Amino acid sequence: MAAAVVLCKPRPAGLDDSKVLTAARREKLEASIKARCAWGIGVVDVEAIDRLNIFQATMLAMAQAVGRLCHCLDAEPGEVLVDGNLTPAGRHEEWRWNARAVVGGDALEPCISAASILAKTYRDRLMVEAARDHPGFGWERNKGYGTKEHLEALRRNGPTPLHRRSFAPVAQLTLL
């Protein structure tokens, strides 16, 4: 999951790293960002993640998000700021934009903060929906992260179609 945002003027107030905002605050900011700014989201499914690996799938999701943003803008960005220490430039064939990595960017760069909010709220909603289809894993609370509750449910119930086969606890279960 990745998102890309070109901020509007004035930009939404209160942008910050999505991990430090409450769910309610993220949802309010998401509505404001989507209503007033240009944005795109990239989603890579479980099968592709297992086929590519998590790093390459992340690069693909970023390329999808920026591609959708460009379609929304009907223009190409001069530079794409990417959260982290690497960009997809030279690492993914679909990436065609000038990019700059910003370590801790979701707390430092408002456009990355906005993108992190969109990606997190989108993913969190997917996990709540997944919890309805696959109860017992606590996804409505842990959002799919490998918490103690999630790992215990995985051992008890086995993997679902939403679990990556490359996720170490799933891979270990299939060896038994």
LOFI-645921 format. One record per residue (C-alpha): residue in three letters; y, z, x. Coordinates in pm, whole numbers, always signed. Layout:
# residues N
+------+--------+--------+--------+
: resn :  north :     up :   east :
+------+--------+--------+--------+
:  ala :      Y :      Z :      X :
...
+------+--------+--------+--------+
This chain:
# residues 176
+------+--------+--------+--------+
: resn :  north :     up :   east :
+------+--------+--------+--------+
:  met :     +0 :     +0 :     +0 :
:  ala :   +342 :    -93 :   +134 :
:  ala :   +684 :   -157 :    -12 :
:  ala :  +1003 :   -326 :   +107 :
:  val :  +1353 :   -265 :    -29 :
:  val :  +1698 :   -413 :    +17 :
:  leu :  +1935 :   -143 :   -101 :
:  cys :  +2207 :   -204 :   -354 :
:  lys :  +2564 :    -79 :   -321 :
:  pro :  +2617 :   +198 :   -383 :
:  arg :  +2266 :   +296 :   -284 :
:  pro :  +2080 :   +553 :   -494 :
:  ala :  +2180 :   +906 :   -396 :
:  gly :  +1923 :  +1146 :   -257 :
:  leu :  +1697 :   +903 :    -71 :
:  asp :  +1466 :  +1081 :   +171 :
:  asp :  +1113 :  +1072 :   +307 :
:  ser :   +892 :  +1047 :     -3 :
:  lys :   +670 :  +1328 :   +127 :
:  val :   +952 :  +1584 :   +110 :
:  leu :  +1067 :  +1492 :   -241 :
:  thr :   +914 :  +1638 :   -556 :
:  ala :   +715 :  +1405 :   -779 :
:  ala :   +987 :  +1429 :  -1046 :
:  arg :  +1260 :  +1338 :   -796 :
:  arg :  +1055 :  +1046 :   -661 :
:  glu :  +1008 :   +911 :  -1014 :
:  lys :  +1383 :   +930 :  -1088 :
:  leu :  +1463 :   +757 :   -761 :
:  glu :  +1193 :   +496 :   -823 :
:  ala :  +1354 :   +403 :  -1156 :
:  ser :  +1697 :   +374 :   -993 :
:  ile :  +1566 :   +169 :   -699 :
:  lys :  +1372 :    -69 :   -922 :
:  ala :  +1663 :   -114 :  -1163 :
:  arg :  +1935 :   -171 :   -903 :
:  cys :  +1781 :   -290 :   -576 :
:  ala :  +1565 :   -581 :   -461 :
:  trp :  +1208 :   -475 :   -383 :
:  gly :   +851 :   -589 :   -328 :
:  ile :   +515 :   -412 :   -316 :
:  gly :   +202 :   -512 :   -126 :
:  val :   -143 :   -386 :   -220 :
:  val :   -463 :   -444 :    -25 :
:  asp :   -789 :   -362 :   -203 :
:  val :  -1077 :   -154 :    -74 :
:  glu :  -1297 :   -452 :    +16 :
:  ala :  -1021 :   -608 :   +225 :
:  ile :   -953 :   -278 :   +403 :
:  asp :  -1322 :   -249 :   +492 :
:  arg :  -1332 :   -611 :   +606 :
:  leu :  -1009 :   -606 :   +810 :
:  asn :   -981 :   -239 :   +917 :
:  ile :   -711 :     +1 :   +804 :
:  phe :   -454 :   -112 :  +1064 :
:  gln :   -483 :   -482 :   +983 :
:  ala :   -482 :   -403 :   +610 :
:  thr :   -157 :   -213 :   +659 :
:  met :     -6 :   -512 :   +839 :
:  leu :   -119 :   -736 :   +550 :
:  ala :    +30 :   -502 :   +288 :
:  met :   +363 :   -506 :   +476 :
:  ala :   +360 :   -887 :   +490 :
:  gln :   +287 :   -902 :   +116 :
:  ala :   +565 :   -655 :    +35 :
:  val :   +827 :   -840 :   +241 :
:  gly :   +708 :  -1176 :   +105 :
:  arg :   +753 :  -1049 :   -252 :
:  leu :  +1093 :   -908 :   -161 :
:  cys :  +1198 :  -1250 :    -24 :
:  his :  +1081 :  -1413 :   -347 :
:  cys :  +1289 :  -1163 :   -545 :
:  leu :  +1594 :  -1227 :   -326 :
:  asp :  +1533 :  -1600 :   -291 :
:  ala :  +1634 :  -1540 :    +70 :
:  glu :  +1494 :  -1422 :   +404 :
:  pro :  +1601 :  -1090 :   +561 :
:  gly :  +1774 :  -1097 :   +899 :
:  glu :  +1572 :   -798 :  +1015 :
:  val :  +1299 :   -584 :   +862 :
:  leu :  +1292 :   -215 :   +950 :
:  val :   +937 :    -82 :   +964 :
:  asp :   +839 :   +284 :   +956 :
:  gly :   +631 :   +372 :  +1262 :
:  asn :   +593 :   +258 :  +1619 :
:  leu :   +453 :    -92 :  +1555 :
:  thr :   +550 :   -386 :  +1338 :
:  pro :   +335 :   -669 :  +1201 :
:  ala :   +520 :   -916 :  +1429 :
:  gly :   +250 :  -1084 :  +1636 :
:  arg :    -17 :   -872 :  +1469 :
:  his :    -51 :  -1051 :  +1138 :
:  glu :    -46 :  -1426 :  +1081 :
:  glu :   +158 :  -1407 :   +760 :
:  trp :   +442 :  -1211 :   +924 :
:  arg :   +739 :  -1438 :   +997 :
:  trp :  +1037 :  -1202 :  +1009 :
:  asn :  +1228 :  -1031 :  +1287 :
:  ala :  +1124 :   -666 :  +1274 :
:  arg :  +1215 :   -336 :  +1434 :
:  ala :   +991 :    -28 :  +1435 :
:  val :  +1160 :   +304 :  +1355 :
:  val :   +955 :   +614 :  +1430 :
:  gly :  +1013 :   +862 :  +1147 :
:  gly :  +1200 :   +586 :   +964 :
:  asp :  +1122 :   +719 :   +618 :
:  ala :  +1350 :  +1015 :   +696 :
:  leu :  +1606 :   +821 :   +905 :
:  glu :  +1667 :   +485 :   +737 :
:  pro :  +1760 :   +481 :   +367 :
:  cys :  +1593 :   +143 :   +303 :
:  ile :  +1266 :   +276 :   +451 :
:  ser :  +1305 :   +594 :   +244 :
:  ala :  +1340 :   +381 :    -69 :
:  ala :  +1035 :   +176 :    +26 :
:  ser :   +830 :   +490 :    +91 :
:  ile :   +927 :   +622 :   -253 :
:  leu :   +817 :   +300 :   -425 :
:  ala :   +488 :   +285 :   -235 :
:  lys :   +408 :   +652 :   -299 :
:  thr :   +489 :   +650 :   -671 :
:  tyr :   +290 :   +329 :   -721 :
:  arg :    -11 :   +467 :   -534 :
:  asp :     +9 :   +804 :   -707 :
:  arg :     -2 :   +632 :  -1048 :
:  leu :   -304 :   +428 :   -939 :
:  met :   -480 :   +748 :   -832 :
:  val :   -408 :   +921 :  -1164 :
:  glu :   -557 :   +618 :  -1344 :
:  ala :   -856 :   +625 :  -1107 :
:  ala :   -908 :   +994 :  -1188 :
:  arg :   -958 :   +901 :  -1554 :
:  asp :  -1222 :   +644 :  -1461 :
:  his :  -1389 :   +861 :  -1195 :
:  pro :  -1345 :  +1228 :  -1292 :
:  gly :  -1444 :  +1508 :  -1061 :
:  phe :  -1272 :  +1394 :   -741 :
:  gly :   -937 :  +1557 :   -820 :
:  trp :   -751 :  +1234 :   -757 :
:  glu :   -485 :  +1329 :  -1010 :
:  arg :   -400 :  +1614 :   -770 :
:  asn :   -501 :  +1502 :   -419 :
:  lys :   -410 :  +1134 :   -472 :
:  gly :   -722 :  +1023 :   -286 :
:  tyr :   -660 :  +1209 :    +38 :
:  gly :   -963 :  +1370 :   +200 :
:  thr :   -902 :  +1723 :    +75 :
:  lys :  -1180 :  +1981 :    +61 :
:  glu :  -1209 :  +1921 :   -316 :
:  his :  -1237 :  +1545 :   -269 :
:  leu :  -1495 :  +1570 :    +10 :
:  glu :  -1708 :  +1817 :   -187 :
:  ala :  -1701 :  +1583 :   -488 :
:  leu :  -1796 :  +1292 :   -265 :
:  arg :  -2102 :  +1482 :   -138 :
:  arg :  -2193 :  +1589 :   -491 :
:  asn :  -2129 :  +1260 :   -677 :
:  gly :  -2152 :   +993 :   -409 :
:  pro :  -1892 :   +723 :   -350 :
:  thr :  -1722 :   +522 :   -623 :
:  pro :  -1623 :   +155 :   -595 :
:  leu :  -1279 :   +282 :   -494 :
:  his :  -1405 :   +454 :   -180 :
:  arg :  -1379 :   +261 :   +144 :
:  arg :  -1723 :   +218 :   +298 :
:  ser :  -1546 :   +254 :   +635 :
:  phe :  -1417 :   +603 :   +536 :
:  ala :  -1619 :   +829 :   +770 :
:  pro :  -1751 :  +1067 :   +499 :
:  val :  -1872 :   +769 :   +292 :
:  ala :  -2026 :   +599 :   +595 :
:  gln :  -2206 :   +923 :   +681 :
:  leu :  -2342 :   +954 :   +327 :
:  thr :  -2485 :   +603 :   +338 :
:  leu :  -2673 :   +693 :   +659 :
:  leu :  -2863 :   +974 :   +484 :
+------+--------+--------+--------+
